[in-house]
Amino acid sequence: MEPAIQAAFAAMDKLEKGDISNPDEKRQVGHYWLRAPEVGPQEFRKPIIDTLTRVEAFARKIHSEGRLKHVLAIGIGGSALGPMFVADALGEPTTDKMKVHFVDNTDPDGISRALRLLDGRLARRW
């Protein structure tokens, strides 16, 4: 297994440095650069760091006001997956001051589960 594992590590290293992962579309995969911009290509590091700095400043402002404790995001497909990705990539469930809840399909049980987690909070705004 050692040669296969080493090949996988080498391939991952190339992807992290900006190698094309989808040759048909000539696209890179770099979503993990949001967590570690220093492993990505040099030209993406500053824009990522600058954007994260602005997002963190905005989050500090919202948290310092103390009004928002829960967010309910409603969407299906990419309308849910994008926000879910951002919440997962940039959040930390054990320490986040604001909890993000998702209704991401039309399954009544899933909707009920999300609403139970928000019991008594839906009518509250700001």
N, C-alpha and C positions, 0 to 999 in steps of 0.2 A: 504493500500500500504506500510505502514511502515515496516512490516516484510520482504517483498520482497526487498525493497530498502536496508535494513540493510544486508540481505543475499547477495545482489549484491556487496555491499561495502566490506563485509568479503571475498567474492570470489576474488575480485580484489586485496585486500590486500595480499591474499595467492599467487596469480600470481606474484605480484610485488616482493615477497620474494623468488620466484623461484619455486613455485609449478608446477608440470607437468600440462600443459594445453591440451596436446594431448596424452592421455594414450596409444593409439595404437602405436604411434611412440616414446613414452616416451620423448617428447620434451617440453621444456619451451618456453614461449613467453616473450622476453625481449627487443624488439626493443625500447621501451620507456626508457630503462635504458640509452640509449645514451644521452637523455635529462636530466636525473636525476640518475646518477650512484649510488647515495647514497641510493636509494630505492631498488636496486637489491641485490642479494646475495653477500656476502663479497668477494668470490673468483673471481667475475667478475668486481669489482669496480676498482682495480688498472689497469688491462689491458685496460678497457674502458677509464679511465682518461689518461693513458699514450698515447693511440692511439689518443684521442681527442687533447691532447697537441701537438703531432706531426702534426696532420692535421692543427691545428690552426697556428703553426709555418710556415708550408708550405704556407697556405693561406696568412699570413702576408707578406711573401717573394714575392709571386705573386702580391699582391696588392701594395706593396711598389715599385715594378718595374713599375706599372701603364700601362702595355701594354695590358693586357687582360681585356676587358669590357663586352664581350658577349661570351657565349659558346653555340654551337648548338649540342645537343645530339640526335642522330638518333638511334632508336631501337624499337622493337616490343616485347610485353610481358615482360619477366623478364629483357631483355636488356634495356628496358625503365623504368620499374617499380623500379628497384634497384636504378639507378641514381635519379629518381624522389623522391624516399623515402629519399635519402641522402640530396638532395637539400631542401626538405621540412623540414626534421628533424633538419638539422644543419644551415639552412639559415634563413634570415629575410628579406623578399622582400622590406621592406621600407628603410632598411639601407645597404643592401649588395652592395659592390662595383662592383660586377660582376653579370650579369644577365644570368641565364641559361634558354635556350629555348629548347623545345622538339618537335621532329617529332616522334610520337609514334604509328602511324598507316598509312595505305595507303590511307586514305580519302583525296581526292584532296583539299577539303575545309580546312581541318586541316593543311595540308602542306602549302597551300597558306597563311593561317593566321600566321603560324610561320615565313614564309618568309617575310611577310609584316612587322612583328615586327623587322626583321633584315634588312630591306630595306637599301641598300647602304653600308652594313657592311660585306657582304659575301666575297667579294674579299680581305678584309683586314685581314692580318695575322700578328701577333705580332706587 
